[in-house]
Amino acid sequence: MSRLAATFEQLAKSGRKALIPFITTGDPTPDFTLPLMHEMVKAGVDIIELGVPFSDPMADGPVIQRASERALAHKMSLRKTLAIAAEFRKTDQQTPIVLMGYLNPIEAMGYEGFANAAQRADIDGVLTVDLPPEEGEQCAALLKERGIDTIFLLAPNSTNDRIKKMAAVGSGYLYYVSLKGVTGAGHLDAADVENKLKQIKAITKMPVSVGFGVKDAETAKTIAALGDGVVVGSALISKIENNLDSPEQAKSEIIALLSAMRQAIDK
């Protein structure tokens, strides 16, 4: 059983939901990411999504776009992201790591080369925003051979056929984009999320995590009551952007927000 499957199974047994932070690797500096990962685990997160910086992050809003720019200015790359993940794994064998990014860096490395590198870094899942299941079967198969899950994004307008396809090719969990638009945009409509999750769960038993609009503990609690996991990204990265001159303050504010979310979700 994969770390992701084991994590969701254990959470379900205890009646809890996954808290999943997204951070851009190397933002604001390369040496910030690894200590933050460990601190987030102490704050109660269940899975970490590591964003691979990319020059044209089409699904990301301004906050995460700027995070990628800061990381790329420090020469952060897919290989360096994998190196940080491998370093994390030396002292944490439990917390699943999901790489989240775009296809270009993977294609530059080659599917098999990437799959081998991800396995060496002990990555648990890969979410490639611009790789649809129709074109992702080869990569997904290579990752599956190495015990790595392929995670796909579902949108508010995803059809039943689309959900079935993503559930068939993907594994680990499905990531439901709770609103139309980019990360950090708009406000969640809990009723819309609930209706869509009912549709998804009528088709697949795979866990469904919800992101793209989780801003605070109250929102996290609302979403946790509906899905299997809550993903928070822009709200965390804003803490970094607002404290570029004080990384330790940024870290403290991120941990405070995640701790508040953990408490709210578990109530």
Backbone as a ProteinNet text record, in pm:
[ID]
protein_1_A
[PRIMARY]
MSRLAATFEQLAKSGRKALIPFITTGDPTPDFTLPLMHEMVKAGVDIIELGVPFSDPMADGPVIQRASERALAHKMSLRKTLAIAAEFRKTDQQTPIVLMGYLNPIEAMGYEGFANAAQRADIDGVLTVDLPPEEGEQCAALLKERGIDTIFLLAPNSTNDRIKKMAAVGSGYLYYVSLKGVTGAGHLDAADVENKLKQIKAITKMPVSVGFGVKDAETAKTIAALGDGVVVGSALISKIENNLDSPEQAKSEIIALLSAMRQAIDK
[TERTIARY]
84.4	0	88.3	53.5	131.3	113.3	205.1	191.5	60.8	25	-98	-219.4	-226.4	-340.1	-345.7	-228.9	-224.6	-267	-226.5	-261.5	-412	-473.5	-618.1	-695.4	-644.2	-711.9	-709.2	-594.2	-582.6	-668.3	-669.6	-753.5	-901.1	-943.4	-1083.6	-1121.6	-1029.8	-1057.4	-1076.4	-1003.6	-1011	-1110.2	-1180.8	-1282.1	-1224.4	-1102.9	-1036.2	-1016.1	-981.8	-960.9	-817	-766.7	-628.5	-612.8	-508.4	-468	-344	-354.7	-251.8	-203.3	-88.7	-35.8	38.8	28.6	108.6	206.4	333.1	433.9	516.9	568.7	655.9	799.2	860	994.9	1092.8	1173.5	1273.6	1226.2	1103.6	1049.2	1046.4	1104.6	1171.8	1316.2	1374.4	1510.1	1516	1613.4	1620.4	1634.5	1699.7	1721.5	1601.7	1494.3	1374.1	1282.4	1283.3	1180.5	1190.1	1306.6	1320.4	1281.5	1333.2	1288.8	1138.3	1081.9	938.6	860.4	904.6	836.8	827.6	939.2	939.2	849.4	850.1	765	617.1	583.9	444.3	396.3	481.8	445.1	416.1	500.5	477.9	345.2	303.1	177.5	55.3	77.8	-34.3	-76.6	6.8	-32	-14.1	-86.8	-86.1	-9.7	-13.1	50.6	108	222.6	280.8	283.9	227.4	239.9	355	457.9	573.3	557	543.6	530.3	665.7	673	795	785	873.6	863.4	868.6	785.3	779.9	755.1	808.9	804.5	667.9	579.2	447.4	340.9	321.4	227.1	82.6	23.6	-103.6	-222	-215.2	-328.4	-316.5	-203.6	-177.7	-207.6	-262.6	-290.5	-164.7	-178.5	-62.4	28.8	-28.6	53	151.5	101.7	190.1	278.1	230	315.7	439.3	418.7	532.3	623.9	565.6	647.4	740.1	686.9	769.8	881.4	849	951.2	1063.6	1027.1	1130	1217.1	1152.3	1227.3	1317.8	1266.2	1346	1464.8	1448.6	1560.2	1675.4	1643.4	1745	1784.6	1748.8	1786.8	1721.4	1606.2	1536	1483.9	1485.7	1449.7	1381.4	1337.7	1278.7	1379.9	1500.9	1603.2	1632.9	1640.5	1667.6	1549	1427.9	1309	1314.6	1352.4	1366.1	1474.3	1580.7	1689	1641.3	1559.2	1504.8	1410.4	1328	1238.3	1317.2	1425.9	1509.4	1572.5	1611.5	1669.6	1565.1	1443.2	1332.9	1309.2	1315.5	1284.5	1386.3	1504.5	1606.5	1561.8	1478.3	1434.3	1282.9	1210.1	1064.5	1024.1	991.9	953.5	802.1	727.6	582.5	504.2	542.8	460.6	469.5	359.3	362.8	400.2	475.8	512.8	455.9	383.9	329.8	396.3	454.9	508.3	394.1	383.4	279.8	346.2	320	383	332.2	419	380.2	465.7	418.8	475.4	614.3	640.7	765	890	910.9	1032.1	1040	924	922.3	961.7	906.4	941.1	1088.7	1140.3	1282.5	1370.4	1325.4	1398.6	1370.6	1253.6	1210.2	1126.4	1017.2	925.5	995.7	1074	1138.7	1245.4	1321.8	1422.1	1359.2	1246.5	1175.8	1122	1060.8	1005.2	1114.3	1231.3	1342.7	1390.7	1399.6	1445.3	1345.3	1216.6	1113.2	1118.1	1143.4	1154.7	1274.8	1386.6	1506.4	1482.7	1402.5	1372.6	1261.2	1203.2	1095.6	971.6	937.1	814.7	695.2	583.1	464.2	361.1	353.9	255.4	303.6	247.4	281.4	152.4	136.4	22.3	76.1	51.4	99	-21	-27.4	-147.1	-190.8	-94.9	-128.1	-107	-115.5	-108.9	-242.3	-331.8	-461.9	-447.4	-545.8	-534.7	-522.6	-582.5	-573.3	-429.1	-346.4	-207	-111.3	-166.8	-82.1	-65.5	-120.3	-117.4	24.1	110.1	247.3	321.8	313.9	380.9	322.8	189.9	124.8	168.2	182.1	224.1	366.7	455.3	593.5	601	521.3	519.2	459.7	352.7	287.9	383.2	465.3	564.1	660	676.5	769.6	697.9	568.8	492.7	454	448.4	416.4	279	193.9	59.2	58.3	-32.6	-56.9	-190.6	-187.7	-305.7	-354.4	-484.4	-542.3	-635.4	-649.9	-738.8	-878	-979	-1116.7	-1169.3	-1251.7	-1303.8	-1454.5	-1511.1	-1656.1	-1738	-1681.8	-1755.6	-1711	-1638	-1598.4	-1721.1	-1730.9	-1843.7	-1821	-1925.7	-1913	-1807.5	-1806.3	-1706.8	-1565.6	-1549.8	-1418.6	-1374.2	-1465.4	-1434.8	-1393	-1467	-1434.5	-1295	-1261.5	-1130.9	-1018.7	-1034.4	-930	-916.3	-1027.8	-1023.3	-958.4	-977.6	-920.6	-769.3	-722	-578.7	-505.9	-572.1	-507.8	-515	-447.5	-448.5	-406.4	-415.5	-378.2	-494.9	-528.6	-648.8	-677.3	-798.1	-835.2	-834.8	-790.9	-783.9	-896.7	-996.1	-1107.9	-1080.6	-1077.8	-1061.4	-1197.6	-1210.8	-1343	-1408.2	-1334.1	-1391.6	-1327.6	-1398.2	-1345.2	-1245.8	-1128.8	-1027.8	-897.3	-807.6	-674.7	-670.8	-558.4	-542.5	-559.1	-625.3	-640.9	-753	-822.5	-927.1	-1063.4	-1147.8	-1287.8	-1312.9	-1437.2	-1480.4	-1550.7	-1528.8	-1589.8	-1740.2	-1812.8	-1955.3	-1971.6	-1994.3	-1997.8	-2103.9	-2218.2	-2325	-2281.9	-2215	-2165.8	-2062.2	-1971.8	-1869.4	-1935.5	-2031.9	-2099.5	-2168	-2237	-2306.4	-2208	-2095.8	-1998.3	-1930.7	-1900.8	-1837.1	-1930.8	-2059.4	-2155.7	-2150.7	-2141.1	-2131.9	-2004.8	-1892.5	-1764.7	-1767	-1816.7	-1812.9	-1913.2	-2008.7	-2098	-2028.3	-1915.9	-1843.5	-1719.7	-1651.2	-1526	-1515.5	-1446.6	-1421.8	-1288.3	-1217.4	-1090.2	-1111.1	-1021.9	-1034.7	-1032.8	-1105.8	-1111.1	-1070	-964.4	-920.5	-963.9	-988.1	-1043.7	-947.5	-922.4	-834.9	-878.5	-792.7	-818.5	-922.5	-894	-987	-996.8	-916.6	-915.8	-825.8	-885	-810.9	-786.3	-873.4	-863.5	-919.7	-913.9	-957	-1105.3	-1186.4	-1331	-1360.6	-1293.2	-1311.6	-1263.5	-1149	-1094.5	-1192.3	-1253.8	-1350.3	-1470.2	-1519.4	-1635	-1603.8	-1488	-1450.3	-1421.2	-1358.6	-1326.5	-1452	-1561.7	-1687.7	-1744.5	-1695.1	-1750.3	-1660.9	-1529.1	-1436.2	-1347.9	-1243	-1150.5	-1023.5	-1000.2	-880.4	-898	-820.5	-825.3	-686.2	-678.9	-551.3	-547.1	-439.2	-422.8	-287.9	-288	-165.1	-141.5	-221.6	-200.5	-201.5	-287	-293.8	-162.5	-92.9	37.2	145.1	144.7	248.8	238.4	117.3	101	179.2	188.7	265.3	412.7	462.8	601.3	618.2	525.9	536.7	528.2	451.4	435.2	549.3	639.2	750.1	882.2	905.9	1027.6	1154	1143.9	1259.9	1273.6	1176	1177.1	1124.6	1207	1162.2	1110.1	1170.3	1124.4	983.8	953.5	817.7	719.7	760.8	676.7	648.8	752.8	736.7	640.8	656.4	568.9	423.4	398.7	261.6	202.2	284.9	237.5	198.4	283.7	256.2	133.1	117.6	-0.4	-128.3	-127.2	-245.8	-275.7	-173.1	-194.7	-243.4	-189.9	-234.1	-380.8	-419.8	-559.6	-650.3	-604.4	-681	-693.5	-583.8	-587.1	-689.7	-688.1	-783.3	-926.7	-948.6	-1083.8	-1134.5	-1047.8	-1087.2	-1122	-1047.8	-1064.6	-1178.8	-1238.4	-1348.2	-1472.2
-119.6	0	125	221	343.8	429.2	523.1	613.2	692.2	736.5	813.6	730.3	608	521	492.9	465.4	436.4	557.1	676.2	797.9	820.7	811.5	833.2	722.5	600.4	491	513.3	553.2	577	695.2	801	917.3	877.7	800	757.7	674.7	588	504.7	588.8	697.8	783.2	898.6	900.6	1003.3	1141.3	1147	1275.1	1299.8	1423.7	1462.5	1512.2	1498.6	1534.9	1685.8	1737.7	1876.9	1875.3	1941	1930	2068.9	2112.8	2242.4	2231.5	2336.1	2350.7	2465.1	2439.8	2545.8	2535.2	2647.2	2648.3	2624.6	2520.2	2485.5	2596.9	2637.1	2740.5	2881.8	2898.5	3031.6	3055.6	3163.1	3270.2	3238.6	3137	3093.7	2941.7	2877.1	2731	2671.8	2743.1	2685.6	2704.2	2766.5	2788.1	2666.7	2592.5	2490.4	2371.8	2313.9	2192.2	2213.2	2316.3	2337.7	2362.4	2433.3	2458.4	2327.8	2237.9	2108.4	2036.7	2032.8	1964.7	2036.8	2168.6	2244	2222.7	2211.3	2188	2052.6	1953.1	1821.3	1830.5	1903.8	1922.2	1992.8	2079.3	2152.8	2067.7	1944.9	1853.6	1828.6	1866.1	1838.1	1689.6	1639.6	1496.2	1462.7	1552.7	1533.8	1669.3	1669.4	1795.1	1795.6	1900.6	1921.4	2018.8	1970.5	2053.8	2105.5	2236.5	2295.4	2307.4	2261.1	2274.8	2407.4	2503.2	2634.2	2621.5	2701.9	2698.5	2839.6	2869.3	3005.9	3047	2951.3	2984.1	2902.1	2927.4	2847	2887	2831.2	2878.3	2861.1	2765	2742.7	2822.9	2889.9	2958	3106.8	3159.9	3301.5	3381.9	3512.7	3601.1	3565.7	3521.6	3492	3379.1	3269.7	3156.3	3184.6	3263.9	3305.5	3378.1	3469.7	3544.1	3453.6	3353.9	3258.2	3182.2	3140.7	3073.6	3164.7	3290.6	3385.7	3399.5	3406.8	3417.9	3293.1	3175.7	3050.5	3034.5	3068.4	3056.6	3152.6	3266.5	3360.8	3299.1	3200.9	3128.4	2996.3	2983.4	2865.8	2736.4	2747.8	2627.4	2554	2421	2338.8	2211.4	2131.3	2001.9	1913.5	1907.4	1823.2	1870.8	2000.9	2053.8	2032.2	2035.5	2004	1859.5	1769.8	1628.2	1609.4	1687.3	1677.2	1718.4	1823.1	1866.6	1760.4	1701	1594.3	1475.9	1441.7	1329.5	1359.8	1484.2	1524.1	1515.3	1558.3	1548.7	1403.6	1316.1	1175.5	1107.6	1163.4	1103.8	1098.7	1194	1198.5	1186.4	1178.7	1160.8	1055.6	938.2	826.7	809.8	897.3	878.7	974.4	1100.5	1202.2	1191.7	1168.8	1162.1	1296.8	1289.9	1408.4	1393.8	1497.4	1502	1617.1	1587.4	1692.7	1750.2	1882.6	1947.5	2048.7	2034.2	2126.3	2107	2134.7	2137.5	2040.6	2011.2	1902.1	1932.1	2057.6	2088.5	2036.1	2060.5	2008.3	1855.6	1790.2	1643.8	1593.5	1655.1	1613.9	1639.2	1748.1	1777.8	1668.9	1613.5	1505.7	1371.3	1360	1232.1	1157	1094.9	1029.2	923.7	839.4	733.3	788.5	884.8	947.6	1017.1	1083.4	1149.3	1046.7	940.2	837.9	777.4	752.3	697.3	796.4	924.1	1026.7	1044.9	1041.3	1054.6	936.1	818.2	699.6	711.9	758	773.7	875.9	977.8	1080.2	1037.1	918.9	864.4	953.6	999.9	1077.2	981.8	1028.8	943.8	968.9	1092	1124.4	1236.6	1241.7	1346.3	1402.3	1533.4	1601.3	1699.6	1668.5	1752.8	1825.3	1955.2	2033.4	2023.4	2029.4	2034.1	1900.8	1790.4	1657.4	1587.5	1586.8	1521.8	1370.5	1298.1	1152	1088.6	1152.2	1097.1	1092.8	1183.5	1189.8	1146.2	1109.8	1081.2	935.1	844.9	704	648.1	692.5	642	681.8	809.1	857.3	791.3	780.5	719.4	573.9	502.7	362.7	350.1	438.2	435.7	467.9	563.7	598.3	484.5	424.5	315.8	198.8	169	61.3	85.9	213.2	251.6	288.2	255.3	278.1	422.4	502.1	644.4	670	741.2	770.8	888.8	883.4	995.2	1058.5	1187.3	1258.4	1355.5	1359.9	1447.6	1550.6	1661.2	1769	1749.5	1766.8	1770.3	1912.9	1955.1	2091.4	2090.6	2207.3	2213.6	2165.3	2176.4	2133.8	1997.2	1920.6	1785.9	1696.5	1627.6	1537.7	1403.3	1322	1187.6	1107	1117.5	1043.5	1089	1219	1272.8	1223.6	1223.1	1174.3	1028.1	948	805.5	785.7	866.2	854.7	887.8	995.5	1035.7	935.3	880.2	779.9	650.8	619.7	497.2	507.7	623.7	642	684.1	761.5	816.6	724.5	765.6	691.7	787	740.9	824.5	905.7	1009.6	1089.4	1174.6	1223.7	1320.5	1458.8	1557.1	1694.8	1771.7	1809.7	1886.1	2034.9	2101.4	2246.1	2307.8	2373.1	2408.2	2527.2	2597.5	2712.8	2728.8	2796.3	2823.5	2938.7	2920.7	3024.8	2971	3061.5	3023	3011.8	2964.4	2950.4	3084.4	3079.5	3200.2	3291.4	3254.5	3342.5	3307.1	3409	3386.1	3334.4	3297	3247.7	3114.5	3025.3	2893.2	2899.5	2822.1	2802.9	2660.2	2648	2516.3	2425.6	2482.3	2401.4	2344.1	2425.3	2377.1	2266.8	2286.8	2185.1	2056.3	2065.7	1946.7	1869.3	1938.8	1872.7	1802.9	1870.4	1810.9	1689.1	1697.9	1584.4	1463.9	1488.3	1377.5	1310.1	1390.4	1336.7	1253.5	1306.5	1236.3	1106.2	1111.6	994.5	886.6	923.9	822.7	741.4	792.5	729.3	654.6	708.2	647.1	651.8	552.7	548.8	615.1	667.2	731.6	856.2	882.5	1004.8	1129	1230.4	1356.8	1469.8	1541.2	1659	1783.8	1890.2	2012.3	2128.3	2204.9	2320.5	2433.4	2534.4	2654.4	2744.9	2796.9	2889.1	2875.5	2785.7	2767.6	2875.4	2967.4	3085.7	3091.4	3026.3	3039.7	2914.9	2914.6	2797.5	2768.1	2872	2851.8	2783.4	2830.8	2767.7	2623.5	2600.3	2465.3	2371.4	2419.3	2336.5	2301.9	2401.7	2379.3	2273.5	2285.5	2192.9	2054	2047.4	1918.5	1836.2	1905.3	1834.7	1771.1	1814.5	1768.5	1666.4	1688.6	1602.5	1522.6	1463.2	1380.9	1455.4	1568.6	1645.8	1790.8	1877.3	2021	2065.3	2129.3	2178.7	2330.2	2380.7	2525.6	2566.2	2667.6	2710	2859.2	2934.2	3078.8	3148.5	3103.1	3165.2	3150.8	3038.9	3017.4	3100.6	3098.6	3168.8	3319.4	3368	3510.5	3549.1	3456.2	3483.8	3505.3	3428.7	3445.8	3580.1	3608.8	3731.9	3856	3847.8	3962.9	3978.2	3880.4	3882.9	3845.6	3899.2	3863.6	3905.1	4005.8	4050.2	3976.4	3891.7	3819.6	3677.3	3588.2	3450.6	3378.8	3404.4	3337.8	3382.8	3509.4	3557.5	3489.9	3475	3405.6	3263	3196	3058	3051.7	3144.6	3146.2	3166.1	3256.4	3283.2	3164.9	3097.4	2977.7	2868.9	2845	2740.9	2776.2	2903.9	2945.9	2920.3	2949.9	2928.3	2779.4	2699.3	2554.8	2493.7	2539.9	2489.3	2523.4	2644.6	2685.2	2600.6	2574	2488.7	2347.8	2295	2159.5	2150.5	2248.3	2247.6	2259.2	2345.1	2364.6	2239.6	2176.6	2056.2	1941.9	1932.6	1819.7	1837.9	1956.9	1980.3	1901.3
0	0	0	-84.5	-93.7	31.1	53.3	167.2	159	37.3	22.7	59.6	7.8	39.1	188.6	248.2	391.6	474.3	430.7	502.3	500.9	382.8	375	446.7	441.9	512.3	663.1	714.4	857.9	901.9	820.4	852.5	855.3	757.1	751.6	874.5	916.7	1033.6	1159.9	1166.5	1285.4	1268.9	1154.5	1132.1	1109.8	1055.3	1034	884.5	851.1	712.8	693.2	571.1	542.4	528.8	590.3	571.4	482.4	366.4	263.4	222.5	273.3	231.1	97.8	18.1	-103.6	-81.4	-108.8	-107.9	-235.4	-280.8	-396.9	-350.1	-398.5	-356	-392.1	-293.8	-318.6	-295.8	-250.9	-223.4	-72.4	-23.8	-98.1	-133.8	-64.3	-93.5	-83.8	-148.3	-145	-5.5	86.3	219.3	312.9	264.2	344.9	343.4	234	210.7	304.8	319.1	399.4	545.8	614.3	752.8	763.8	665.4	667.7	656.3	571.5	557.6	691.8	763.3	892.9	993.6	992.1	1083.9	1052.2	925	886.6	937.1	931.3	983.7	1133.3	1205.7	1349.6	1375.7	1281.7	1296.9	1265	1216.5	1196.9	1054	955.5	817.4	789	691.3	660.9	533.3	437	306.5	266.7	199.3	152.6	0.3	-57.8	-202	-226	-294.4	-327.8	-469.7	-482.7	-615.2	-683.1	-806.2	-886.1	-960.9	-935.1	-1000.7	-1152.7	-1218.3	-1363.8	-1414.8	-1530.4	-1583.3	-1635.9	-1663.3	-1717.5	-1646.4	-1516.3	-1437.5	-1464.3	-1568.5	-1622.4	-1527.1	-1436.5	-1345.5	-1217.3	-1200.8	-1074.8	-1083.2	-973.3	-964.9	-936.1	-921.7	-906.2	-789.6	-677.6	-559.5	-588.4	-646.2	-673.7	-795.6	-889.3	-1001.3	-949.5	-857.4	-803	-720.6	-654.2	-579.8	-674.7	-789.4	-890	-939.3	-960	-1006.6	-904.6	-777.2	-672.5	-668.6	-678.3	-673.6	-795.8	-913.4	-1035	-1033.2	-968	-955.5	-876.9	-793.4	-717.1	-784.8	-914.4	-994.7	-946.4	-880.8	-839.9	-963.1	-959	-1074.2	-1027.1	-1122.2	-1088.8	-1016.7	-1067	-1002.9	-860.5	-841.1	-707.3	-614.3	-669.4	-589.6	-541.7	-630.7	-593.6	-487.8	-497.5	-399.3	-259.8	-253.3	-124.2	-68.5	-155.7	-111.2	-56	-123.5	-78.5	56.8	78.2	205.9	316.7	287.6	383.8	424.1	326.2	350.3	441.1	454.2	540.5	685.5	726	865.4	882.1	772.6	778.9	677.3	727.9	642.4	632.5	700.9	707.4	617.1	612	546.7	394.8	326.5	179.7	117.6	9.4	-68	-208.7	-251.8	-387.3	-462	-576.2	-662.3	-743.7	-745.9	-825.7	-917.7	-1047	-1140.5	-1281.7	-1378.5	-1519.3	-1600.1	-1719.2	-1797.1	-1853.3	-1889	-1959.6	-1889.6	-1760.4	-1695.5	-1695.6	-1687.7	-1690.5	-1828.7	-1931.6	-2068.2	-2097.9	-2042.9	-2063.6	-2002.6	-1891.3	-1825.9	-1891.5	-1955	-2011.6	-1910	-1955.8	-1862.7	-1776.6	-1839.6	-1763	-1670.2	-1720.1	-1635.1	-1515.5	-1539.1	-1429.9	-1330.7	-1381.8	-1293	-1205.1	-1264	-1186.8	-1081.8	-1119.7	-1025.9	-912.3	-945	-842.4	-746.1	-799.2	-713.2	-620	-672.1	-588.3	-476.8	-506.9	-406.3	-311.3	-335.7	-252.3	-254.9	-375.5	-397.8	-397.2	-346.5	-336.1	-444.9	-495	-596.9	-685.7	-806	-902.2	-960.1	-951.8	-1011.1	-1114.2	-1240.5	-1350.3	-1408.4	-1384.8	-1413.4	-1558.6	-1650.5	-1793.2	-1864.4	-1790.2	-1850.3	-1828.1	-1928.7	-1912.5	-1915.4	-1863.8	-1858.7	-1996	-2098.3	-2233.7	-2284	-2233.8	-2276.3	-2166.3	-2051	-1936.4	-1902.5	-1984.8	-1949	-1945.2	-2037.9	-2039.7	-1913.5	-1879.9	-1759.6	-1635	-1629.3	-1514.1	-1496.5	-1608	-1601.2	-1548	-1594.5	-1547.4	-1398.4	-1354.6	-1213.2	-1129.8	-1180	-1106.6	-1085.3	-1187.2	-1174.8	-1058.9	-1024.3	-917.8	-788.3	-780.7	-658.9	-634.8	-743.1	-731.6	-792	-718.5	-765.6	-861.9	-959.2	-1050.2	-1013.5	-985	-935.1	-1041.8	-1062.9	-1164.4	-1101.4	-1172.3	-1130.7	-1190.1	-1106.7	-1152.7	-1136.9	-1229.5	-1230.2	-1203.1	-1172.4	-1150.8	-1270.2	-1390.6	-1509.6	-1562.2	-1484.3	-1526.9	-1540	-1652.3	-1678	-1610	-1607.7	-1551.8	-1626.1	-1758.5	-1837.7	-1803.3	-1781.2	-1746.3	-1608.6	-1515.5	-1380.8	-1386.4	-1462.9	-1476.7	-1535.4	-1636.5	-1700.7	-1602.8	-1528.6	-1434.5	-1320.7	-1276.8	-1171	-1220.1	-1349.1	-1405.5	-1422.2	-1466.7	-1491.9	-1364.7	-1280.9	-1161.9	-1042.1	-936.4	-810	-698.4	-575.5	-461.4	-411	-486.1	-460.6	-583.5	-590.4	-692.4	-629.7	-705.4	-656.5	-723.9	-644.1	-698.8	-688.5	-803.4	-810.8	-783.2	-669.6	-619	-687.6	-771.3	-840	-977.2	-1064.4	-1197.2	-1188.8	-1246.9	-1240	-1185.5	-1147.8	-1102.6	-951.2	-898.4	-754.3	-684.3	-567.8	-487.9	-532.2	-638.8	-692.7	-634.2	-620.4	-589.1	-448.7	-426	-296.2	-315.9	-223.5	-231.7	-207.6	-284.2	-260.9	-208.8	-78.9	-15.8	-77.2	-112.9	-171.7	-306	-387	-516.3	-497.2	-400.6	-372.7	-327.3	-238.4	-187.7	-300	-387.8	-498.2	-592	-620.9	-711.9	-647.7	-520.6	-453.8	-448.7	-434.1	-438.9	-575.4	-682.3	-816.8	-832.7	-783.8	-796.5	-717.7	-595.2	-508.1	-549.3	-633.5	-689.3	-798.1	-845.2	-955.5	-906.9	-806	-761	-609.6	-554.3	-410.4	-374.7	-474.9	-448.2	-361.8	-265.9	-186	-274.3	-232	-306.3	-213.8	-253.5	-179.5	-255.5	-181.3	-239.8	-217.4	-323.7	-312.8	-404.2	-419.2	-501.1	-434.7	-318.8	-256	-105.3	-47.5	97.4	157.8	230.6	275.5	425.6	504.3	649.2	716.4	849.6	925.3	904.9	894.9	876.7	743.3	637.3	507	509.8	573.8	582.4	652.3	759.6	833.4	745.9	672.2	584.1	478.9	415.7	309.9	365.2	481.8	541.7	569.2	597.7	623.5	497	380.8	253.4	183.5	188.2	115.6	209.2	150.7	228.1	265.2	200.2	228.3	188.5	252.3	226.5	182.3	66.4	14.2	29.3	87	102.9	45.4	-40.8	-105.5	-100.1	-174.5	-185	-49.9	40.8	172.9	248.3	226.2	290.3	222.7	90.8	16.7	34.7	61	91.2	216.6	311	432.4	398.4	302.9	259.3	190	98.3	20.1	108.6	214.5	303.7	403.5	405.4	502	435.3	316.1	243.3	318.4	400.7	478.1	610.4	640.1	767.5	748.6	693.7	668.5	792.7	907.7	1029.5	1067.3	1042.3	1067	971.8	845.7	747.9	793.4	838.7	885.4	1003.8	1097.2	1215.7	1175.7	1081.3	1038.8	962.6	882.4	811.7	910.6	1008.4	1107.1	1189.7	1222.9	1299.2	1221	1090.4	1007.6	993.7	969.2	956.3	1087.4	1198	1329.1	1352.9	1315.6	1329.6	1239.5	1118	1026.8	1081.6	1135.9	1190.9	1303.4	1391.6	1503.7	1453.5	1355.1	1303	1232.5	1156	1082.2	1179.2	1288.4	1380.1	1479.9	1484.9	1580.1	1542.3
[MASK]
+++++++++++++++++++++++++++++++++++++++++++++++++++++++++++++++++++++++++++++++++++++++++++++++++++++++++++++++++++++++++++++++++++++++++++++++++++++++++++++++++++++++++++++++++++++++++++++++++++++++++++++++++++++++++++++++++++++++++++++++++++++++++++++++++++++++++++

